[in-house]
Amino acid sequence: MQKIKLEAENDLEKRCKNLKEQNEALISGLDLANETISNLYGLLREYRQQKEKLLKQNTKLLAIYTVIIIAHIITAIINQSYRNSLMFYFLSVVSIVYGIDLCSQKFKKR
């Protein structure tokens, strides 16, 4: 009877030890998974910031190309008598819009 009780206790200790090791392995795996998720979230945030930066750059390039095309159309199509004054007004409007855009960006940063 004593022998059976001792064997049962030893078996129970082994099972508890195995369960403890498995539990520690699971906790370690969860910690690694949590760290991986945090790293992926950081990469996603960085990707989003780069994407927004590229979108802003592309928008600025599109605006610059539009200004160049309109200026080219003004110089190519319009008669000489109207060309200089129209070009002056057009570039004045572009400069004012650009200045307003710069001011609004400064206020957004605050």
C-alpha positions, -999 to 999 in steps of 0.1 A, spaced: 0 0 0 28 23 9 46 15 -23 15 23 -44 10 56 -26 47 66 -32 45 57 -69 13 78 -72 30 107 -55 60 104 -78 38 102 -108 18 132 -97 50 152 -92 63 143 -127 29 153 -142 30 186 -122 66 193 -134 56 185 -170 26 208 -167 47 236 -152 73 233 -180 45 234 -206 29 264 -189 63 282 -189 68 274 -226 33 287 -234 39 319 -214 73 324 -232 55 318 -266 29 344 -257 55 369 -247 73 364 -281 39 367 -299 32 399 -281 66 413 -290 61 403 -326 27 420 -327 42 452 -312 70 451 -338 45 446 -366 24 475 -353 55 497 -353 63 487 -389 27 494 -399 28 529 -383 61 536 -401 46 524 -434 16 546 -430 38 577 -423 59 570 -453 28 565 -474 14 598 -463 47 615 -470 48 601 -505 12 611 -511 20 647 -501 51 647 -524 30 634 -553 4 660 -547 30 688 -547 45 674 -579 11 673 -595 5 709 -585 39 720 -599 33 702 -632 -2 717 -635 13 752 -630 39 745 -657 14 732 -681 -9 762 -676 20 786 -680 30 768 -712 -5 771 -725 -6 808 -717 27 814 -735 19 792 -765 -17 802 -773 -24 837 -761 -15 868 -781 16 888 -771 -4 918 -760 -23 898 -733 4 872 -725 25 893 -701 -4 906 -680 -22 872 -680 11 855 -670 16 880 -642 -19 875 -628 -16 837 -631 17 836 -613 4 860 -587 -25 837 -580 -2 807 -578 21 825 -554 -8 836 -532 -22 801 -531 12 787 -523 17 812 -495 -17 804 -480 -9 767 -481 24 773 -463 7 793 -436 -20 767 -431 6 740 -428 24 760 -401 -9 765 -382 -17 727 -385 16 718 -369 8 739 -338 
